[in-house]
Amino acid sequence: MDIFSVITLLGGLAFFLYGMNVMSSGLEKLAGSKLEIVLKKMTSNRFKSLLLGMGITIAIQSSSALTVMLVGLVNSGIMELSQTIGVLMGSNVGTTLTAWILSLSGIEGDNIFLRMLKPESFSPIIALIGVIMIMTAKHNRTKDIGRIMVGFSVLMTGMTLMSNSVSPLADSPQFTHILTAFQNPIMGVLVGAVFTGIIQSSAASVGILQALSLTGQVTYGMAIPIIMGQNIGTCVTALLSSIGVNRSAKRVAAVHICFNCIGTLIILPVFYLLHWLIQFSIVAMAIDPVGVALVHTIFNIVTTALLLPFTKYLEKLAYFFVRDSKEEKAEKEKRAMLDERLLATPAVAIEVSREVTVQMAELSKKTMEQAIQILFNYDEAVEETIRENENRIDKYEDKLNAYLVRISKHSLASKDNRTVSKMLHCIGNFERIGDHAVNIMESAHELHEKGLHFSGDAANELRILCDAMMKAMSMAYSSFEKDDLMIAHQVEPLEEVVDTLNIELKNRHIKRLQEASCTVELGYVYQDLLTNIERVSDHCSNIAGAMIEIDEHENIHKYLHNIKKDDMDFQESYHKYLNHYYLELGQPEAKEA
């Protein structure tokens, strides 16, 4: 093996890692935000978690990516440690599929069907189809499928290059001499762990072992400890991702390390004890790529079967290694709302962002309800809560905007792009509604401080207007939270009713001023309240409008102009709401304001 073979080996490894990265990224985008939703809903028991971990790892072809994802979700407070253990075990089983795909490189035979199964035969065809899809497709989803195919082809090409580069080793006495060192199982475990830890890819490490097995110089006795070590080495990714996270997230990495280390510590001594007693003939036999895949699969399945009943003990072990400090025992650990590690999986980061945005929306709505509450029944404690909530809403806006901008820099599926756009449009409106809640609260504070009171008619009018505004808000927020365009289309007729009621109430207020039944000072407060309520309904219209514009690809200004002019459903809904609230208003009476 000369210097050019070494260069080819390194180049093949580079192709392999790049192809794996491209393929995994494409698969993650295709899976979309369903990953995070499924992760939360299907971790109710260990068996579901196990199947889920297998399924996601097979879908995204990366157990490391799934582990980093879990660390981020636990750090964000979205998942608990106990929910991740079964998923981690399943990911170890799911990652064995890659080894089986790579084992195709060992197929021998002159039959045309067997030759078509070899990577050098089908990789160029898959690459050609993938490139055509990328260059000609109009939809991002089709382009993503094309990238997956190209990534797979690059990966298999890398595997072929590695196999070709090490083939001269079959006749090298120096290589045979080096391999004698791997007769020691502990050395095999250490080499497998260190090499996998350096390249941070168990798939690539297994691929190199499969390439070496084609020389016919690697035996089962050498390969088995190396494969066990590779499982330990893949924990390095989880270990690195746990830097700078809370202790709960660190425990995810601890569970992953404990699982793989315990599996090796149990199975390796048992295997060699049985070999000492029975003398397995297979130990001295040369292993091939299929044999590597088989050993890799058996080891992971047996380890999972042994440790799955003891998930609670693995959790306790993680708590033993990563203990709470005295301060954390007295005070609950603060969790990051939006973990940066999730940015490595944009679809999951988007879904987490959406959950946080919904939390922001709910807090904004609650704050407005509290503001209206103290308008009619002043409470100093509620006023302080409103101020605190408004500060929290501002922090939500700052963090979400910055996080979503970072997500937007990634190449996203069209659906995910729309979701990000909707959030960016709506977050500002949620924040402004929080500001108007503070304005209404300040008006309530002024009324209380100066001892001013609205008359029965004025107070009743405000209640009715607030009810209409709150209904519009509930509908707008519900349309966002449920991603429901049918609800979004119902917001604008009600917003128009709020505007109409606002004009009516202003006219009644002017009449009271003309009749000298309302003071100018009280009138200013009343006008401020009407203005804030109307602006809140405008923001509700903006939220619903953003939903419609982004999902239906329609200019919102043109849409609003058309429906107000010609749309019979809009007119029907508008008059229905208007008649309802006008009936509640009743006949105006000139009483003291």
SULWO-V959115 format. One record per residue. N is the residue number from 1. RES is the residue in one letter. PSI is psi in whole degrees, 0 to 359 (none if undefined). OMEGA is omega in whole degrees, -180 to 180 (999 if undefined). Layout:
N;RES;PSI;OMEGA  N;RES;PSI;OMEGA
This chain:
1;M;117;-177  2;D;185;-177  3;I;327;-179  4;F;327;176  5;S;322;178  6;V;317;179  7;I;317;178  8;T;320;178  9;L;313;-180  10;L;320;177  11;G;319;177  12;G;320;177  13;L;319;178  14;A;315;177  15;F;315;-178  16;F;309;-177  17;L;319;179  18;Y;316;179  19;G;319;178  20;M;319;-180  21;N;314;-180  22;V;315;-178  23;M;316;-180  24;S;317;179  25;S;316;179  26;G;319;179  27;L;322;178  28;E;318;180  29;K;322;178  30;L;320;180  31;A;326;176  32;G;201;-176  33;S;354;178  34;K;332;-179  35;L;308;-175  36;E;323;180  37;I;314;-180  38;V;320;-180  39;L;319;-178  40;K;323;-173  41;K;336;-173  42;M;25;179  43;T;31;-178  44;S;333;175  45;N;166;-171  46;R;328;-178  47;F;319;175  48;K;318;-180  49;S;319;180  50;L;311;180  51;L;323;180  52;L;315;178  53;G;319;177  54;M;312;-176  55;G;314;-177  56;I;319;180  57;T;320;176  58;I;322;-178  59;A;319;-176  60;I;356;176  61;Q;42;177  62;S;107;176  63;S;329;179  64;S;317;179  65;A;320;179  66;L;320;180  67;T;315;178  68;V;320;178  69;M;316;-179  70;L;320;177  71;V;315;179  72;G;319;-179  73;L;322;177  74;V;320;178  75;N;330;179  76;S;351;-179  77;G;10;-177  78;I;327;177  79;M;154;175  80;E;159;-179  81;L;317;-177  82;S;331;-180  83;Q;339;-173  84;T;340;-171  85;I;310;179  86;G;323;179  87;V;318;179  88;L;317;178  89;M;317;179  90;G;326;-180  91;S;326;178  92;N;324;178  93;V;318;-178  94;G;328;-177  95;T;346;180  96;T;341;180  97;L;324;-180  98;T;318;-180  99;A;324;179  100;W;322;177  101;I;318;-179  102;L;335;-178  103;S;348;177  104;L;336;-179  105;S;343;-178  106;G;3;-179  107;I;132;179  108;E;153;176  109;G;155;-179  110;D;352;178  111;N;135;-175  112;I;326;-180  113;F;322;177  114;L;320;180  115;R;327;179  116;M;340;179  117;L;348;180  118;K;141;-177  119;P;319;-178  120;E;344;179  121;S;312;-174  122;F;341;-179  123;S;314;179  124;P;324;-180  125;I;314;179  126;I;319;179  127;A;317;-180  128;L;313;179  129;I;317;-180  130;G;316;-180  131;V;319;178  132;I;318;179  133;M;318;-180  134;I;318;-174  135;M;333;-173  136;T;340;-174  137;A;145;177  138;K;336;-177  139;H;141;-178  140;N;326;-178  141;R;317;179  142;T;321;177  143;K;322;178  144;D;319;178  145;I;320;177  146;G;318;179  147;R;323;177  148;I;316;-179  149;M;318;178  150;V;317;178  151;G;317;179  152;F;319;-180  153;S;318;178  154;V;318;178  155;L;310;-178  156;M;328;175  157;T;319;176  158;G;319;178  159;M;318;179  160;T;318;179  161;L;317;179  162;M;318;-180  163;S;316;-179  164;N;323;-177  165;S;328;-177  166;V;355;-178  167;S;326;178  168;P;341;-179  169;L;343;-178  170;A;329;-178  171;D;14;-176  172;S;117;178  173;P;330;179  174;Q;320;179  175;F;318;178  176;T;321;179  177;H;318;179  178;I;321;-177  179;L;339;179  180;T;335;178  181;A;333;-177  182;F;4;172  183;Q;337;177  184;N;115;-177  185;P;322;-178  186;I;319;177  187;M;318;179  188;G;316;179  189;V;315;-178  190;L;315;-180  191;V;315;179  192;G;318;-179  193;A;314;-177  194;V;313;-178  195;F;316;179  196;T;322;178  197;G;325;-179  198;I;312;-177  199;I;351;177  200;Q;43;176  201;S;108;178  202;S;329;179  203;A;316;179  204;A;321;179  205;S;315;177  206;V;321;179  207;G;319;179  208;I;320;178  209;L;321;178  210;Q;322;178  211;A;317;179  212;L;328;-179  213;S;338;179  214;L;344;177  215;T;342;-179  216;G;6;-177  217;Q;349;-178  218;V;126;-180  219;T;168;177  220;Y;322;-180  221;G;327;177  222;M;319;-172  223;A;322;-174  224;I;310;178  225;P;323;180  226;I;316;-179  227;I;320;177  228;M;320;178  229;G;325;178  230;Q;324;178  231;N;326;177  232;I;319;-178  233;G;330;-179  234;T;347;178  235;C;345;-179  236;V;322;180  237;T;315;178  238;A;322;-180  239;L;316;179  240;L;321;-178  241;S;343;-178  242;S;357;179  243;I;128;177  244;G;11;179  245;V;173;179  246;N;172;-173  247;R;329;178  248;S;317;180  249;A;324;177  250;K;328;-178  251;R;335;175  252;V;313;178  253;A;322;180  254;A;318;179  255;V;316;-179  256;H;315;-180  257;I;313;-179  258;C;317;-178  259;F;310;-177  260;N;322;180  261;C;316;180  262;I;319;178  263;G;315;179  264;T;317;-179  265;L;333;179  266;I;308;-170  267;I;319;-177  268;L;309;178  269;P;321;-180  270;V;317;-179  271;F;313;-177  272;Y;334;173  273;L;315;178  274;L;323;178  275;H;321;179  276;W;325;-179  277;L;319;-171  278;I;335;-176  279;Q;78;178  280;F;123;180  281;S;336;-176  282;I;335;-176  283;V;323;-178  284;A;355;-178  285;M;149;177  286;A;137;179  287;I;149;176  288;D;176;-178  289;P;322;179  290;V;322;178  291;G;320;177  292;V;314;179  293;A;320;-179  294;L;313;179  295;V;317;179  296;H;316;-179  297;T;313;-178  298;I;316;-180  299;F;313;-177  300;N;321;179  301;I;316;-180  302;V;316;178  303;T;316;180  304;T;315;180  305;A;323;-180  306;L;319;-170  307;L;345;-179  308;L;320;178  309;P;349;-174  310;F;33;-179  311;T;324;180  312;K;324;179  313;Y;326;174  314;L;322;178  315;E;317;178  316;K;322;179  317;L;320;178  318;A;320;177  319;Y;330;178  320;F;317;-178  321;F;327;180  322;V;92;-174  323;R;154;175  324;D;142;173  325;S;171;-179  326;K;321;-179  327;E;322;-178  328;E;334;177  329;K;328;-179  330;A;331;-176  331;E;136;-178  332;K;138;-178  333;E;138;176  334;K;140;-178  335;R;146;178  336;A;131;178  337;M;316;-173  338;L;103;-176  339;D;132;-177  340;E;335;-179  341;R;335;-180  342;L;344;179  343;L;339;176  344;A;338;175  345;T;83;-171  346;P;322;-179  347;A;320;178  348;V;318;178  349;A;323;179  350;I;316;-179  351;E;321;176  352;V;318;177  353;S;321;180  354;R;320;178  355;E;317;179  356;V;322;178  357;T;321;177  358;V;320;176  359;Q;318;178  360;M;316;-180  361;A;316;-180  362;E;321;178  363;L;321;178  364;S;316;179  365;K;316;179  366;K;320;180  367;T;321;178  368;M;319;177  369;E;320;179  370;Q;323;180  371;A;317;178  372;I;324;179  373;Q;312;-177  374;I;348;174  375;L;324;-179  376;F;346;180  377;N;85;-171  378;Y;138;178  379;D;119;-176  380;E;323;180  381;A;321;179  382;V;323;178  383;E;317;179  384;E;322;178  385;T;320;179  386;I;318;180  387;R;317;179  388;E;318;180  389;N;320;-178  390;E;323;176  391;N;320;178  392;R;320;179  393;I;319;178  394;D;319;179  395;K;321;176  396;Y;313;-177  397;E;314;-178  398;D;312;-177  399;K;318;-178  400;L;316;-180  401;N;313;-179  402;A;318;-178  403;Y;317;-179  404;L;326;176  405;V;321;179  406;R;322;177  407;I;320;-176  408;S;339;-179  409;K;344;177  410;H;161;173  411;S;114;-173  412;L;154;172  413;A;155;-175  414;S;321;179  415;K;317;179  416;D;324;177  417;N;316;180  418;R;319;180  419;T;316;178  420;V;317;-180  421;S;316;180  422;K;318;179  423;M;314;-179  424;L;324;178  425;H;321;-172  426;C;330;-176  427;I;315;179  428;G;322;179  429;N;321;176  430;F;319;-179  431;E;319;-179  432;R;325;177  433;I;323;174  434;G;321;177  435;D;318;180  436;H;330;175  437;A;320;177  438;V;320;178  439;N;316;179  440;I;320;178  441;M;320;179  442;E;325;175  443;S;319;178  444;A;320;178  445;H;317;179  446;E;316;178  447;L;316;-179  448;H;316;-176  449;E;323;-178  450;K;357;179  451;G;30;-179  452;L;149;-180  453;H;138;174  454;F;150;175  455;S;170;179  456;G;316;-179  457;D;314;-179  458;A;317;180  459;A;319;180  460;N;319;178  461;E;317;179  462;L;320;180  463;R;316;-178  464;I;317;179  465;L;319;178  466;C;322;178  467;D;317;180  468;A;317;180  469;M;317;-179  470;M;327;177  471;K;318;177  472;A;320;179  473;M;315;180  474;S;318;-180  475;M;317;-179  476;A;315;-179  477;Y;321;179  478;S;321;179  479;S;324;178  480;F;311;-176  481;E;321;-179  482;K;354;-176  483;D;50;-173  484;D;110;-178  485;L;333;179  486;M;318;177  487;I;320;-179  488;A;323;-180  489;H;342;-179  490;Q;352;-176  491;V;316;-173  492;E;318;177  493;P;321;-180  494;L;325;177  495;E;322;177  496;E;324;177  497;V;319;177  498;V;318;178  499;D;317;-180  500;T;314;178  501;L;322;-180  502;N;317;178  503;I;317;179  504;E;316;-179  505;L;326;176  506;K;319;178  507;N;318;179  508;R;322;179  509;H;317;178  510;I;320;179  511;K;320;179  512;R;323;177  513;L;318;-179  514;Q;327;180  515;E;5;179  516;A;28;178  517;S;9;178  518;C;136;179  519;T;153;179  520;V;319;-179  521;E;315;179  522;L;328;180  523;G;322;178  524;Y;316;179  525;V;317;-179  526;Y;317;179  527;Q;319;178  528;D;319;180  529;L;315;179  530;L;318;-179  531;T;315;-179  532;N;320;180  533;I;319;179  534;E;320;-179  535;R;327;176  536;V;316;180  537;S;328;176  538;D;319;179  539;H;326;175  540;C;320;177  541;S;321;179  542;N;319;-179  543;I;309;180  544;A;321;180  545;G;320;178  546;A;320;178  547;M;314;-177  548;I;314;-176  549;E;317;-175  550;I;318;-176  551;D;328;-177  552;E;3;178  553;H;47;-177  554;E;133;177  555;N;123;-171  556;I;324;-179  557;H;318;178  558;K;320;180  559;Y;312;-179  560;L;321;179  561;H;317;-177  562;N;316;-176  563;I;326;-180  564;K;337;-177  565;K;316;-169  566;D;344;-171  567;D;116;-178  568;M;324;178  569;D;319;178  570;F;313;-179  571;Q;320;-180  572;E;314;180  573;S;318;-180  574;Y;311;-178  575;H;328;177  576;K;311;179  577;Y;318;-177  578;L;314;179  579;N;321;180  580;H;311;-175  581;Y;330;176  582;Y;324;176  583;L;323;179  584;E;326;180  585;L;322;-179  586;G;197;-179  587;Q;136;179  588;P;140;177  589;E;137;-179  590;A;88;178  591;K;170;-178  592;E;129;-178  593;A;none;999
